[in-house]
Amino acid sequence: MTQAINEIRAQFPALNQDVNGKPLVYLDNGATTQKPQSVIDALSDYYRLNNSNVHRGAHTLSDRATQHFEDARKTLQAFLNANKAEEIVWTRGTTESINLVAATWGRQHIQAGDEILVTGMEHHSNIVPWQMLCQQTGATLRPIPVKDTGELDMEAFASMLSDKVKFVSVVHVSNALGTINPVEDIIKMAHEVGAKVLVDGAQAVSHWNVDVQALDADFYAFSGHKLFGPTGIGVLYGKEELLNAMPPYQGGGEMIEHCSFDGTTYNVLPYKFEAGTPNIAGAIGLAAAVNYLNGLDRVALEHHENALLVRANELADQIGGIRKVGTAPKKASVFSFLLDGAHPADVGTLLDQQGIAVRTGHHCAMPIMNQFNIPGTVRASFSFYNTMDDVERLFAGLEKAKMFLL
């Protein structure tokens, strides 16, 4: 496996550099992943050779760009096992995808007295849009409790379900804790009371294959930049019948079929939700990232990521003085922690001086930090291109940091 990982690392140019005089150890994959050369080449090729606006163009470059753009949609359809390419809507990322659903399906269906459920471990982007919707409609937003281990309290969730609950929006994997939520069970239980479900998959799709039909998710959202693709591009999957019944999110070009001062008729799926010139290069780059992943043994790489997390936990126990935050039995490769007596920001700064990149702070998940009564954490998030040596260097760096901080 070591040789295979080294071969993979060689395909990611950003990993092969020194930072502050040390070889880079990149452990901030939960915030954004690095890009393989094939993705960089796909972006470059679009701008070098095929740069043109899509659809309606009467020339070759536009035809090429349109073909690559729509082929990218089909690639993402297959990646998620969506039933149709029309169920794949391009957005700027997970945040816009959630806002789109809240502003369209939400305003159409949520009324005073209704309830929307989210978990207590959500990213702000899966809290604030629903708060705004509740303020506008008189509905109530209720958080599903989280246990001290960082595990969702499924008994509490079951007790919260009733015919008042119209929507459940839940993170697949917590960005702050690494907890893997039982979304299959959540979706089934929510559907039994007639509620629709959106799954925030931003932290999940980079670790394993997701099948939206098997999950029976009504909506599934993720961002390209966390899936080894470009920034500024994301996907909203929605069941065709739901998307068809939803009003447009924004008005402008592309989303119309006919426009006059007497009225406007809207375009078919998915274009009804894609007003304006889309992120053409981003969609092409995201498809290149998916094609890259499809060439790897993702099951073997998932096992490798799990082994990195196991080793991190072992080393944390050995050096002592580390408080682990998020100890659910089912976790993705996120190691979130505090160093006794040290502020997370100071730890992050000292690690950066040693060429080790981590994320510090509340990770846009302030409610769960407040529950744990902490200001934030240091978060090391692993990807398949990380090595056991990266993990060893992290903890060697923490040993040095303790000398300065404690």
Buried (B, 14 or more C-beta within 10 A) or exposed (E): EEEBBEEBBEBBEEBEEEBEEBBBBBBBBBBBBBBBBBBBEBBEBBEEEBBBBBBEBEEEEBBBBBEBBBEBBBBBBEBBBBEEBBBBBBBBBBBBBBBBBBBBBBEEBBEEEBBBBBBBBBBBBBBBBBBBBBEEBEBBBBBBBBBEEBBBBBEBBEEBBEEBBBBBBBBBBBBBBBBBBBBEEBBEBBBEBEBBBBBBBBBBBBBBBBEBEEBBBBBBBBBBBBBBBBBBBBBBBBBBEBBEEBEBBEEEBBBBEEBEEEEEEBBEBBBBBBBEEBBBBBBBBBBBBBBBBEEEEBEEBBEBBBBBBEBBBEBBEEEEBBEBBBBBEEBBBBBBBBBEEBBBEBBBBBBBBBBBBBBBBBBBBBBBBEBBEBBBBBBBBBBBBBBBEBBBBBBBBBEBBBEEBE
